[in-house]
Amino acid sequence: MAAASEYQLYCFAQSGNAYRVALMLNLIGADWKPIYVDFFARGETRTPKFRNEISEMGEVPVLLHGDKKLSQSGVCLTYLADRSGEFQPHGEDERLESLRWIIFDNQKVSGFLGPYRFLRNFAPARDPGAEAFLKGRLDNNLGIVDKRLTKAPYLLGARPTIADISLTGYMYYPPEEFDFDVGKDFPAIGAWKERIRALPGWRHPYELMPGYPLVKG
Ligand SMILES: N[C@@H](CCC(=O)N[C@@H](CS)C(=O)NCC(=O)O)C(=O)O
């Protein structure tokens, strides 16, 4: 019988929140395998079984490692950086700075890109008002990240850290799934995307996680 992988990740291909953890596992060369969560057809994250047995927060990603079960991608990234020594912020100042950008990403970058893309591609009906609101917030928030990335190649300076891995969440999904191309509208983010893409082990979210293409029921 084949040995189980060291890490398992509950995820699905369309989840940028899960992608950043899948990408980190790949970049550090971890032995891992995905566990597919049927978010769209079965609404699996909202079932009592998922909330009782996998995550009380009802979200992916969830990372399994030995007897550890971790959720919130920022926590998973921190754990993987601490264990591997890769993409780790060094010292207190960098740790705090990394946390600051991870929270900003979760709330204001991925936290708006995800719902914006969801409304345009996966929701039962379009909602122009909500989309316009989110796009306004995104233009502002992506502008803040873009300005930061004009100052250094990566968020914390000369080398990539988990703050950058967090920011990858929704960055590589096809521009057609949004109505704009982040990399073109925000050139410093575009150049950063290419630097991240060049890291050994980089893979596209649709290659790394199961569930693409989506079979609409
Ligand atoms: N801040 C969380 C966000 C996780 C999240 O929102 N995941 C979505 C999928 S992209 C989810 O599982 N949503 C469950 C639901 O809406 O029922 C993280 O970074 O892990």
The ligand as an SDF file (V2000), in Angstrom:
LIG
                    3D

 20 19  0  0  0  0  0  0  0  0999 V2000
   -9.2980   34.2200    5.4590 N   0  0  0  0  0  0  0  0  0  0  0  0
   -9.5760   32.8680    5.0250 C   0  0  0  0  0  0  0  0  0  0  0  0
  -10.6060   32.8800    3.9070 C   0  0  0  0  0  0  0  0  0  0  0  0
  -11.0610   31.4750    3.5220 C   0  0  0  0  0  0  0  0  0  0  0  0
  -12.2750   31.4900    2.5880 C   0  0  0  0  0  0  0  0  0  0  0  0
  -13.0230   32.4600    2.5240 O   0  0  0  0  0  0  0  0  0  0  0  0
  -12.4380   30.3850    1.8730 N   0  0  0  0  0  0  0  0  0  0  0  0
  -13.6160   30.2460    1.0040 C   0  0  0  0  0  0  0  0  0  0  0  0
  -13.2470   29.5830   -0.3040 C   0  0  0  0  0  0  0  0  0  0  0  0
  -12.2450   30.6310   -1.3150 S   0  0  0  0  0  0  0  0  0  0  0  0
  -14.6000   29.3210    1.6830 C   0  0  0  0  0  0  0  0  0  0  0  0
  -14.2380   28.2260    2.0480 O   0  0  0  0  0  0  0  0  0  0  0  0
  -15.8640   29.7510    1.8530 N   0  0  0  0  0  0  0  0  0  0  0  0
  -16.8570   28.9160    2.4560 C   0  0  0  0  0  0  0  0  0  0  0  0
  -18.2640   29.3570    2.2800 C   0  0  0  0  0  0  0  0  0  0  0  0
  -18.5000   30.4570    1.7670 O   0  0  0  0  0  0  0  0  0  0  0  0
  -19.1140   28.5560    2.6380 O   0  0  0  0  0  0  0  0  0  0  0  0
   -8.2570   32.2300    4.5990 C   0  0  0  0  0  0  0  0  0  0  0  0
   -7.4030   32.9380    4.0870 O   0  0  0  0  0  0  0  0  0  0  0  0
   -8.0890   31.0170    4.8060 O   0  0  0  0  0  0  0  0  0  0  0  0
  1  2  1  0
  2  3  1  0
  2 18  1  0
  3  4  1  0
  4  5  1  0
  5  6  2  0
  5  7  1  0
  7  8  1  0
  8  9  1  0
  8 11  1  0
  9 10  1  0
 11 12  2  0
 11 13  1  0
 13 14  1  0
 14 15  1  0
 15 16  2  0
 15 17  1  0
 18 19  2  0
 18 20  1  0
M  END
$$$$
